[in-house]
Amino acid sequence: MLPFHYGWVVVFSGTLGVLACLGFGRFTIGMLLPSIGESLNLTYSQMGFISTGNFLGYLAAVLISGLWAIRIGARRLIFIALILVGATMILSSMADGFLYLLITFTLTGIGSGASNVPIMALVTSWFGKRLRGRAAGFVVAGSGFAIIFSGRFIPFVNDASITGEGWRTAWLILGVIVLLIAFICLLLLRDRPADLGLKQAGYDENIDSPPSEINRGGQQSLYKRGIIYYLGIIYFFFGFTYVIYITFIVTTLIKERGITEIMAGNLWSTIGFLSLFSGPVFGLLSDKYGRKAGLITVFSFQMFAYLFIASELPDIFLYLSIGLFGVVAWSIPSIMAATVYDYVKSEKAAAAFGIVTFIFGIGQIVGPAVAGTLAEASGSFSSSFYMAAAFAGFAIILTTFLKKT
């Protein structure tokens, strides 16, 4: 007998899974692209297409991953998808040109989306409403651990490389780590508490037993339930705005604020460190005070982070922007996963979260393109960050009208 509920083993496994599929499978590309571009003589547009290919693969996967989780089980899908991520990362380390890398990294994106959605849905299904937000919060912290690790590991490998192609070694090693994590997840994850004769951790009959309003529709298709799309629109605004910040913040610091590359890198690492606390802290907040309060608080932090970096204010506001964004960086995915499960319980949660995440993914693709075009036209990223602040404000307004489950 374990001295704690097995749900926390699922949380540990989910954290490793997110570290692998998002942290290594997506967020390391920003650090690898400069050396890859130099090694393979890629243009800036080709480098952009490689990143876009990953996002498109992710977007395609999240739409169907929930349905596949129902069909073959979340645990098996997570294992297969992580194997795809690790294998394609290893194949990417052997790339000899643009087209090869575009194909392999797009496949990595498919694996990332197909593993992330069932991980979040699976973890939330193991916990009652009182613990659901903080459990999901610990899981999304995996991305922060990956940023911190890759921020140190990749420069070290590049510096140690004799051939000048350290990115190949780095991607190979990271791919092998992802494969190992895939087998750990297969070993430790279980699809539902009932498989082990357990109830949800923190289960409370008063708040976890009654069917939610959205489930009273019986056999009504998920695609006809308006709340799914309403949550998706809110999540879209997060995807649209946060990706603008993480894509262009370092460029803004160096090109427009005159900060050295080393200092900008340290600030980026600071975001990674602060983000470790974002999921658990604000997941706990949403458990205690409600999903609506949690989402409004996080979007407010982000809105001010975007405003501070956009404005020509003293440097203290720049550091405030870094701090505000870092402490809430991954909190909305954890709150959103818990929110979706509050509305759509049981085995349909993964499919519902897949629909919501698909809409979110559209925001991730559109955001950088619009922000980059706007910055090119205005000569500064300030206009792009002001736009992000406005969209965060829209998300706050929409969240205030969310109905209680």
Protein Blocks (a to p, Z undefined) as FASTA:
>chain_A
ZZbdfklmmmmmmmmmmmmmmmmmmmmmmmmmmmmmmmnopafklmmmmmmmmmmmmmmm
mmmmmmmmmmnopklmmmmmmmmmmmmmmmmmmpcbfklmmmmmmmmmmmmmmmmmmmmm
mmmmmpcfklmmmmmmmmmmmmmmmmmmmmmmmmmmmmmpmnlpammmmmmmmmmmmmmm
mmmmmmmpcfbfklnopacehiafklmmpccfklmnomacfklmmklmmmmmmmmmmmmm
mmmmmmmmmmmmmmmnopafklmmmmmmmmmmmmmmmmmmmmmmmmmnojklmmmmmmmm
mmmmmmmmmpccdfklmmmmmmmmmmmmmmmmmmmmmmmmmmmgcjllmmmmmmmmmmmm
mmmmmmmmmmmmmmmmnopaklmmmmmmmmmmmmmmmmmmpccZZ
